Amino acid sequence: MRTAEELADLADLDDLDALLADRHSCRAFAPEGVPEPVLRAVLATAQRTASWCNTQPWQVHVVSGAARDRLSRALRERVPAGPPAPDLDVPPGYTGVHDERRRESGLALYASLGIERGDRAARDEQALRNFDFFGAPHALVVTTDRSQGTYGAVDCGGYVATLLLAARAAGLATCAQAAVAMYSDVVRTQLGLAEGRAVVCAVALGRADPTHPVNAFRTSRADVDDVATFVR
């Protein structure tokens, strides 16, 4: 039988679980911007993220208004111009259960949009929506210090996860976007990034368009027993 303290701890865990369940990758945003004080409050909360030796290797460019539009145009022009040029190594491919999960997610996304499996043109156009930030008024570009290597990128991943939850707690919607980091050369030029910074991802941020069918789409999660091994 659980003690009163254990029940209280689980209640706190339930609150976090509810927030995690409520958060999703938004792919259709309302155009209205978020007031800067709200953005700053979300970023202040995200600063609580743990990092290796407290190095806090992340830097964030909050890109809005005309700067957001310029970045979007430059990315769209870059995509057909040549192969991607990411700062960080990307997976050479997906195998086994990882490929199964990727395919399941992709097929469910296209189904929510009414895109047939064989409609390559529609799928390509939807992919390009990444570079419009799905209509979000703000694009948050997250970079790491190259000298921090893999652990710097790992720390930035933790930062992004905290940022997504902080935004949701503030009533905002987000979508973490690795696609933007595939063209880090454009991002570097547009934002004037130093060579010592490596682009990790972008985060589209704003308020969700509740009428768009894509925002009803949700991904699945593996069971605890599929990912955890208890060693006693």
Backbone bond lengths (Angstrom), bond angles and torsions (degrees), N, CA, C in turn:
res aa  C-N    CA-C-N  psi(-1)  N-CA   C-N-CA  omega(-1)  CA-C   N-CA-C  phi
1 M - - - 1.463 - - 1.533 109.35 -
2 R 1.325 117.29 134.20 1.456 121.18 -177.09 1.524 110.92 -76.99
3 T 1.343 115.06 145.24 1.457 120.57 176.42 1.528 109.48 -78.39
4 A 1.350 115.23 169.10 1.464 120.12 178.31 1.522 110.51 -62.74
5 E 1.351 116.73 -36.40 1.464 119.91 178.93 1.522 111.09 -66.39
6 E 1.323 116.98 -41.03 1.458 120.37 178.90 1.519 111.07 -64.57
7 L 1.335 116.40 -39.95 1.468 119.77 178.22 1.522 111.04 -65.00
8 A 1.324 116.83 -38.10 1.469 120.39 178.15 1.525 110.15 -65.24
9 D 1.339 117.10 -41.29 1.459 120.22 178.02 1.524 111.17 -62.67
10 L 1.327 116.98 -40.42 1.464 120.62 179.76 1.520 111.11 -67.59
11 A 1.347 116.83 -32.09 1.468 119.27 176.80 1.523 110.41 -62.98
12 D 1.339 116.13 -40.67 1.460 119.54 176.48 1.530 110.55 -63.67
13 L 1.331 116.01 -39.98 1.460 120.18 178.40 1.523 110.75 -64.12
14 D 1.323 116.66 -36.80 1.466 120.52 177.70 1.527 110.95 -61.80
15 D 1.338 116.66 -38.52 1.466 120.15 178.48 1.527 110.40 -61.97
16 L 1.329 116.41 -43.50 1.467 120.35 178.54 1.518 110.93 -66.53
17 D 1.315 116.25 -41.11 1.458 120.04 179.80 1.528 110.66 -62.22
18 A 1.330 116.67 -39.81 1.469 120.54 179.21 1.530 110.56 -64.66
19 L 1.328 116.96 -39.05 1.466 120.47 178.29 1.517 110.90 -65.58
20 L 1.335 116.24 -42.71 1.463 120.54 178.27 1.525 111.13 -63.68
21 A 1.325 116.59 -39.96 1.462 120.06 179.81 1.522 111.43 -68.20
22 D 1.322 116.83 -30.69 1.461 121.08 -178.36 1.527 111.72 -77.38
23 R 1.339 116.55 -30.70 1.462 120.03 -179.75 1.528 110.81 -72.15
24 H 1.307 116.55 140.63 1.461 120.81 174.92 1.529 107.96 -151.31
25 S 1.313 116.35 167.56 1.467 120.99 177.60 1.520 108.61 -80.20
26 C 1.319 115.34 107.03 1.462 121.71 -178.28 1.530 109.27 -80.03
27 R 1.323 116.44 131.72 1.462 120.48 -179.60 1.530 112.73 -123.68
28 A 1.322 116.02 19.60 1.468 121.70 172.24 1.527 106.99 -155.96
29 F 1.332 115.99 116.39 1.460 121.64 -174.96 1.519 111.56 -112.89
30 A 1.328 115.83 153.85 1.457 121.69 167.72 1.526 107.53 -74.74
31 P 1.328 118.42 150.15 1.469 120.55 -173.72 1.526 114.58 -75.96
32 E 1.317 118.79 -18.76 1.460 120.83 -174.16 1.533 111.64 -65.60
33 G 1.342 115.67 136.44 1.447 120.70 179.76 1.520 112.71 -75.22
34 V 1.313 115.64 165.41 1.459 123.36 177.84 1.524 107.98 -99.86
35 P 1.331 119.15 132.62 1.470 120.46 179.90 1.527 111.65 -57.85
36 E 1.332 115.74 142.57 1.465 119.76 -176.87 1.525 113.40 -57.72
37 P 1.344 120.37 -38.04 1.467 118.23 177.78 1.530 113.10 -59.35
38 V 1.337 117.22 -33.61 1.461 120.24 178.04 1.532 109.98 -70.40
39 L 1.325 115.89 -42.82 1.467 119.96 177.12 1.527 110.65 -59.23
40 R 1.309 116.33 -43.94 1.459 120.41 -179.67 1.530 111.64 -64.34
41 A 1.323 116.47 -37.83 1.466 119.79 179.10 1.524 110.90 -65.27
42 V 1.333 116.87 -41.31 1.467 120.88 177.51 1.521 110.38 -63.16
43 L 1.326 116.75 -44.63 1.460 120.77 -179.98 1.526 111.43 -65.61
44 A 1.323 117.11 -35.79 1.463 120.29 178.31 1.516 111.00 -64.15
45 T 1.340 116.37 -40.00 1.471 119.89 177.20 1.524 110.51 -65.79
46 A 1.331 117.27 -42.07 1.463 120.97 -179.59 1.526 111.58 -62.61
47 Q 1.334 117.11 -25.02 1.465 120.02 179.02 1.523 113.03 -64.92
48 R 1.327 117.62 -12.23 1.467 121.53 177.67 1.530 111.84 -75.72
49 T 1.317 117.89 -3.76 1.464 121.55 -178.44 1.528 111.44 -58.89
50 A 1.331 116.04 136.32 1.461 120.68 175.58 1.525 109.82 -72.22
51 S 1.346 116.55 149.55 1.462 120.67 177.22 1.523 109.87 -148.41
52 W 1.324 114.64 161.41 1.460 122.91 -178.79 1.528 109.54 -58.11
53 C 1.339 117.29 116.88 1.474 122.82 -179.34 1.530 112.31 54.42
54 N 1.337 115.91 24.55 1.464 122.27 -178.61 1.528 112.58 57.35
55 T 1.345 116.47 34.48 1.462 120.21 -179.10 1.520 113.11 -72.18
56 Q 1.350 117.25 -24.89 1.472 121.57 179.69 1.535 110.56 46.05
57 P 1.331 117.79 63.11 1.468 120.75 -171.62 1.522 114.65 -74.53
58 W 1.321 117.84 -7.32 1.462 120.39 -175.50 1.533 111.96 -77.44
59 Q 1.320 114.50 147.93 1.457 123.61 166.07 1.523 105.86 -131.83
60 V 1.318 116.54 147.26 1.468 120.99 -176.01 1.525 109.64 -128.00
61 H 1.324 116.34 127.22 1.458 122.02 170.36 1.527 107.74 -101.93
62 V 1.319 116.89 117.22 1.465 121.91 177.70 1.527 107.05 -91.73
63 V 1.323 116.04 106.07 1.469 121.86 -171.21 1.527 108.62 -104.32
64 S 1.313 116.05 121.15 1.467 121.56 -175.44 1.528 110.08 -138.64
65 G 1.334 115.54 168.33 1.461 121.52 172.79 1.511 113.73 58.71
66 A 1.328 116.33 -134.79 1.462 121.70 -176.46 1.527 111.47 -63.71
67 A 1.330 117.47 -34.74 1.470 120.39 179.27 1.525 110.69 -65.60
68 R 1.311 116.33 -38.47 1.466 120.47 176.43 1.516 110.50 -63.00
69 D 1.331 116.65 -42.79 1.469 120.72 -179.72 1.532 110.91 -64.89
70 R 1.336 118.00 -40.00 1.463 120.99 178.85 1.526 110.81 -64.26
71 L 1.328 116.34 -43.17 1.456 120.23 178.89 1.520 110.98 -63.02
72 S 1.318 116.37 -41.52 1.458 120.81 179.29 1.523 111.14 -62.31
73 R 1.329 117.33 -46.15 1.465 120.96 179.86 1.528 111.14 -62.27
74 A 1.329 115.61 -43.67 1.466 119.55 -178.02 1.529 111.00 -64.14
75 L 1.314 117.42 -39.22 1.469 121.21 178.67 1.522 110.65 -66.21
76 R 1.319 117.00 -44.24 1.472 119.92 -179.68 1.527 111.49 -63.45
77 E 1.323 116.40 -35.63 1.469 119.95 177.55 1.525 111.32 -71.84
78 R 1.309 116.49 -31.21 1.472 120.70 -176.60 1.529 112.76 -75.55
79 V 1.306 117.89 -34.40 1.469 121.22 -173.18 1.530 112.61 -53.36
80 P 1.353 119.86 -50.86 1.463 118.89 -178.92 1.523 114.14 -79.98
81 A 1.341 117.66 -3.46 1.468 120.36 -171.76 1.520 113.91 -84.76
82 G 1.324 117.93 -13.51 1.454 119.60 -178.12 1.504 111.71 169.05
83 P 1.337 117.43 177.40 1.462 120.76 -176.73 1.527 111.56 -66.88
84 P 1.318 117.02 157.48 1.467 120.47 177.37 1.530 111.37 -58.86
85 A 1.332 115.58 158.79 1.460 120.96 179.64 1.533 109.00 -140.27
86 P 1.337 116.92 67.25 1.467 119.48 -178.54 1.525 111.98 -72.76
87 D 1.308 116.45 153.17 1.467 120.86 175.19 1.525 111.44 -78.20
88 L 1.323 116.87 -31.86 1.457 122.10 -177.60 1.526 109.98 -105.35
89 D 1.316 116.71 148.90 1.462 120.75 177.00 1.525 110.19 -63.02
90 V 1.325 115.51 139.26 1.462 120.48 177.67 1.525 108.93 -109.77
91 P 1.338 117.78 157.99 1.465 119.58 179.73 1.530 110.63 -59.73
92 P 1.335 118.39 136.74 1.467 119.98 177.94 1.524 112.60 -70.32
93 G 1.314 116.38 -16.59 1.459 121.26 178.91 1.513 109.79 175.81
94 Y 1.316 116.06 178.52 1.458 121.51 179.94 1.523 108.37 -122.56
95 T 1.326 116.31 136.92 1.456 120.72 -179.48 1.525 110.14 -133.39
96 G 1.328 115.12 162.04 1.456 121.23 173.46 1.510 113.61 56.88
97 V 1.339 115.58 -138.75 1.460 120.85 -175.55 1.522 111.57 -64.32
98 H 1.327 117.52 -28.77 1.467 120.19 179.64 1.530 110.55 -66.03
99 D 1.323 116.67 -39.24 1.465 120.34 176.40 1.521 110.83 -69.29
100 E 1.334 116.85 -36.77 1.468 120.51 178.37 1.523 110.35 -62.05
101 R 1.312 116.71 -44.95 1.466 120.25 -179.91 1.525 111.31 -65.94
102 R 1.331 116.37 -40.79 1.464 120.21 178.32 1.515 111.27 -61.17
103 R 1.334 116.57 -45.27 1.462 120.67 -178.84 1.528 111.13 -66.71
104 E 1.316 116.41 -42.04 1.464 119.85 178.90 1.522 110.77 -58.74
105 S 1.327 115.74 -45.18 1.456 120.39 -179.45 1.524 111.16 -63.40
106 G 1.338 116.63 -46.22 1.458 120.49 -178.97 1.517 112.91 -62.76
107 L 1.321 116.61 -44.19 1.459 120.40 -179.04 1.529 111.27 -65.08
108 A 1.336 116.48 -39.00 1.465 119.71 178.95 1.527 111.00 -67.36
109 L 1.329 116.03 -37.58 1.464 119.72 177.30 1.518 110.86 -61.86
110 Y 1.334 117.19 -49.68 1.461 120.10 -178.81 1.521 111.46 -64.78
111 A 1.323 116.80 -35.02 1.471 120.04 178.05 1.522 110.90 -63.68
112 S 1.335 117.21 -37.90 1.466 120.04 -179.94 1.522 111.35 -65.31
113 L 1.327 115.78 -24.26 1.469 121.32 -179.20 1.524 112.43 -98.22
114 G 1.329 116.51 -1.16 1.457 119.91 -178.64 1.510 113.40 72.65
115 I 1.342 117.66 24.64 1.465 121.91 -179.86 1.525 108.95 -93.35
116 E 1.320 115.76 121.65 1.459 120.22 -179.95 1.525 110.74 -69.01
117 R 1.323 115.33 151.78 1.463 120.71 -175.80 1.532 112.47 -57.09
118 G 1.320 117.51 -36.57 1.462 120.94 -177.25 1.514 115.07 -90.45
119 D 1.342 117.74 2.15 1.464 121.08 -176.87 1.530 109.31 -85.81
120 R 1.318 116.06 82.46 1.458 121.03 -175.46 1.518 112.18 -64.34
121 A 1.320 117.04 -38.01 1.464 119.97 -178.62 1.530 111.06 -61.66
122 A 1.332 116.78 -44.20 1.467 120.46 179.91 1.522 110.97 -67.64
123 R 1.330 116.17 -36.23 1.459 119.62 178.56 1.531 110.70 -67.16
124 D 1.325 116.78 -40.38 1.457 120.48 178.76 1.528 111.11 -64.98
125 E 1.327 115.78 -40.27 1.461 119.56 179.62 1.527 110.48 -65.41
126 Q 1.324 116.60 -39.23 1.460 119.33 176.86 1.528 110.69 -64.19
127 A 1.319 117.55 -38.92 1.466 121.02 177.22 1.530 110.89 -60.86
128 L 1.332 116.41 -38.09 1.463 120.19 179.61 1.527 112.34 -66.18
129 R 1.331 116.79 -20.88 1.462 120.01 177.78 1.533 111.54 -61.56
130 N 1.346 116.32 -22.38 1.465 119.06 173.89 1.517 111.21 -54.36
131 F 1.328 116.50 -36.28 1.454 120.69 -172.76 1.528 112.25 -87.64
132 D 1.325 116.14 -3.03 1.468 122.09 165.79 1.521 109.79 -98.04
133 F 1.339 115.69 2.70 1.462 122.27 -176.56 1.526 111.15 56.80
134 F 1.343 114.78 31.51 1.464 122.63 178.68 1.529 112.01 54.22
135 G 1.325 115.42 28.24 1.465 119.60 178.39 1.514 114.25 83.75
136 A 1.323 118.32 4.44 1.471 120.66 179.88 1.525 110.54 -66.20
137 P 1.313 117.97 142.50 1.469 119.96 179.84 1.524 113.89 -74.71
138 H 1.344 116.63 -15.59 1.454 120.65 -177.97 1.526 110.16 -131.74
139 A 1.327 115.68 138.33 1.461 121.60 172.55 1.522 107.65 -121.05
140 L 1.316 117.04 119.24 1.452 121.87 179.65 1.526 108.03 -99.91
141 V 1.315 117.18 112.62 1.461 122.16 -178.67 1.526 108.86 -95.62
142 V 1.324 115.72 120.86 1.462 121.72 -176.30 1.529 108.83 -103.36
143 T 1.326 116.40 126.96 1.460 121.32 177.49 1.526 109.56 -123.52
144 T 1.327 115.06 159.21 1.458 121.58 176.89 1.519 109.96 -121.16
145 D 1.310 115.47 161.53 1.457 121.67 174.27 1.525 107.92 -77.60
146 R 1.323 117.56 118.69 1.473 120.86 -177.18 1.529 111.75 -54.94
147 S 1.326 117.07 -34.81 1.455 119.96 -175.63 1.528 112.53 -66.49
148 Q 1.331 116.99 -16.48 1.465 120.49 179.48 1.529 112.29 -84.77
149 G 1.327 117.41 -6.18 1.454 121.53 172.72 1.522 114.34 57.77
150 T 1.336 115.09 -144.56 1.464 120.97 -176.06 1.519 111.66 -59.68
151 Y 1.327 116.66 -41.58 1.456 118.39 -176.93 1.522 112.36 -67.84
152 G 1.317 117.18 -30.00 1.452 118.82 173.76 1.517 111.76 -63.92
153 A 1.346 116.13 -41.31 1.464 120.37 177.53 1.521 110.93 -66.21
154 V 1.346 116.40 -40.08 1.465 120.08 177.06 1.531 110.55 -61.37
155 D 1.335 116.36 -44.34 1.468 119.79 177.93 1.524 111.40 -60.32
156 C 1.328 116.80 -38.93 1.468 120.22 178.44 1.531 110.91 -65.76
157 G 1.340 116.54 -34.72 1.456 119.20 175.28 1.513 111.46 -61.38
158 G 1.345 116.22 -42.47 1.459 119.26 175.74 1.516 111.88 -63.21
159 Y 1.326 116.15 -38.75 1.462 120.55 178.25 1.525 111.05 -62.41
160 V 1.329 116.45 -45.08 1.467 120.01 -179.56 1.525 110.35 -62.01
161 A 1.339 117.28 -42.46 1.464 120.01 179.22 1.525 111.17 -59.90
162 T 1.325 116.55 -43.17 1.464 120.16 178.18 1.521 110.95 -65.77
163 L 1.324 116.11 -40.90 1.471 121.09 179.32 1.526 111.23 -59.92
164 L 1.335 116.99 -43.20 1.460 120.32 -179.99 1.523 110.83 -61.82
165 L 1.327 116.86 -42.16 1.459 120.25 -179.69 1.527 111.23 -70.30
166 A 1.320 117.10 -40.06 1.465 120.05 178.42 1.524 110.69 -61.82
167 A 1.324 116.38 -41.64 1.463 120.23 178.17 1.521 110.87 -62.87
168 R 1.331 116.62 -43.37 1.463 119.36 -179.13 1.523 111.12 -65.37
169 A 1.342 116.10 -38.50 1.465 119.61 177.95 1.525 111.31 -62.48
170 A 1.344 116.36 -25.79 1.467 121.70 177.66 1.524 112.05 -89.70
171 G 1.336 116.60 7.47 1.461 120.65 178.36 1.506 114.42 82.98
172 L 1.336 117.23 15.01 1.457 121.42 -177.87 1.518 111.13 -102.74
173 A 1.326 115.27 163.47 1.463 122.05 178.62 1.518 109.04 -113.41
174 T 1.336 115.64 152.89 1.463 120.48 -177.01 1.521 110.33 -144.67
175 C 1.322 114.39 163.64 1.468 121.45 168.49 1.519 107.75 -148.61
176 A 1.328 116.85 116.17 1.456 120.61 175.56 1.526 108.70 -74.65
177 Q 1.336 117.06 133.78 1.458 121.40 -170.76 1.525 112.30 -128.53
178 A 1.324 116.36 101.73 1.458 120.60 172.78 1.525 110.98 -71.41
179 A 1.344 116.83 -25.76 1.468 120.75 -177.04 1.523 111.55 -55.45
180 V 1.316 117.32 -37.99 1.462 120.84 -178.38 1.524 110.31 -64.71
181 A 1.329 117.16 -36.01 1.468 121.21 -179.78 1.519 112.53 -70.65
182 M 1.325 117.92 -15.20 1.468 120.01 177.33 1.525 111.37 -67.24
183 Y 1.332 116.41 -18.49 1.468 121.19 -179.66 1.530 108.92 -122.10
184 S 1.329 114.25 55.43 1.459 119.94 -175.90 1.524 112.23 -65.12
185 D 1.342 117.27 -22.24 1.456 119.35 177.16 1.526 111.01 -62.68
186 V 1.329 116.38 -41.74 1.468 120.63 177.66 1.528 110.38 -67.25
187 V 1.326 115.75 -45.43 1.467 120.08 -179.16 1.527 110.07 -60.06
188 R 1.339 116.63 -42.53 1.461 120.88 -179.30 1.532 110.86 -61.31
189 T 1.328 116.41 -44.67 1.462 120.22 -179.57 1.525 111.48 -66.06
190 Q 1.319 116.77 -46.34 1.457 121.07 -176.22 1.529 112.53 -66.09
191 L 1.331 116.69 -34.48 1.466 120.09 -175.78 1.527 112.74 -102.55
192 G 1.340 116.79 -2.10 1.449 119.59 179.47 1.518 113.02 64.86
193 L 1.321 117.18 39.74 1.459 121.40 -177.08 1.527 110.94 -73.97
194 A 1.312 115.76 142.23 1.462 120.94 174.25 1.517 109.35 -72.01
195 E 1.327 116.53 155.24 1.464 120.88 -179.70 1.523 111.90 -63.57
196 G 1.311 116.96 -22.01 1.455 120.18 179.16 1.511 114.19 -75.27
197 R 1.332 116.99 -5.43 1.465 121.37 178.08 1.523 109.53 -101.93
198 A 1.328 116.93 137.66 1.465 122.69 176.24 1.521 108.84 -114.99
199 V 1.329 116.38 132.31 1.468 121.33 -178.57 1.531 108.85 -76.27
200 V 1.323 116.28 124.21 1.467 122.40 179.66 1.525 110.88 -94.19
201 C 1.318 116.90 -50.50 1.468 121.32 -179.28 1.521 108.39 -172.38
202 A 1.311 115.18 176.04 1.464 121.45 168.20 1.524 107.44 -117.59
203 V 1.309 115.67 161.38 1.465 121.83 173.94 1.518 107.55 -129.63
204 A 1.331 116.34 113.36 1.460 120.59 173.19 1.527 107.69 -73.36
205 L 1.322 116.95 134.07 1.469 120.21 -174.83 1.518 110.72 -141.63
206 G 1.313 115.21 137.74 1.457 122.13 177.86 1.516 109.11 174.16
207 R 1.308 115.44 -146.20 1.465 120.65 175.59 1.529 108.50 -114.73
208 A 1.307 116.22 138.19 1.459 120.98 -175.97 1.522 111.76 -67.99
209 D 1.322 114.89 145.93 1.469 121.25 169.25 1.527 106.68 -83.74
210 P 1.339 118.03 106.26 1.463 119.88 -173.84 1.526 113.64 -71.95
211 T 1.331 117.29 -11.33 1.464 120.00 -176.82 1.522 112.79 -91.59
212 H 1.331 117.65 -11.40 1.464 120.21 -174.83 1.526 110.22 -83.34
213 P 1.337 117.87 130.85 1.472 120.04 -175.94 1.519 114.01 -63.50
214 V 1.325 118.36 -25.55 1.463 119.85 -177.99 1.526 111.51 -64.20
215 N 1.333 116.51 -24.69 1.465 119.15 -178.42 1.521 113.27 -80.61
216 A 1.325 116.87 0.50 1.468 120.39 172.11 1.527 110.99 -91.91
217 F 1.316 116.24 -8.72 1.463 121.51 -178.25 1.528 110.34 -76.77
218 R 1.344 116.12 135.77 1.459 121.98 177.77 1.528 109.77 -134.40
219 T 1.313 116.26 147.42 1.458 120.86 175.52 1.526 110.04 -91.70
220 S 1.332 115.33 160.19 1.464 120.68 178.56 1.528 109.68 -91.46
221 R 1.319 116.47 169.80 1.453 122.09 176.13 1.521 109.62 -132.13
222 A 1.325 116.25 143.06 1.459 121.35 177.97 1.526 110.03 -68.85
223 D 1.322 116.50 154.09 1.453 121.70 175.77 1.527 110.19 -70.61
224 V 1.325 115.73 156.06 1.459 120.46 178.12 1.532 110.96 -55.11
225 D 1.321 117.07 -42.05 1.472 120.01 -177.80 1.522 112.73 -65.58
226 D 1.333 116.93 -17.83 1.464 120.33 177.62 1.529 112.34 -80.11
227 V 1.317 117.05 -17.76 1.462 119.29 -173.29 1.535 113.99 -125.24
228 A 1.321 116.99 -16.81 1.464 120.02 -175.02 1.533 111.08 -112.44
229 T 1.332 116.17 136.67 1.455 123.36 173.78 1.520 108.93 -118.09
230 F 1.312 116.86 119.19 1.457 121.61 179.79 1.526 109.37 -92.72
231 V 1.320 116.13 115.76 1.456 121.70 -176.68 1.529 108.43 -107.36
232 R 1.329 115.40 118.57 1.474 119.19 -176.20 1.524 110.32 -118.53
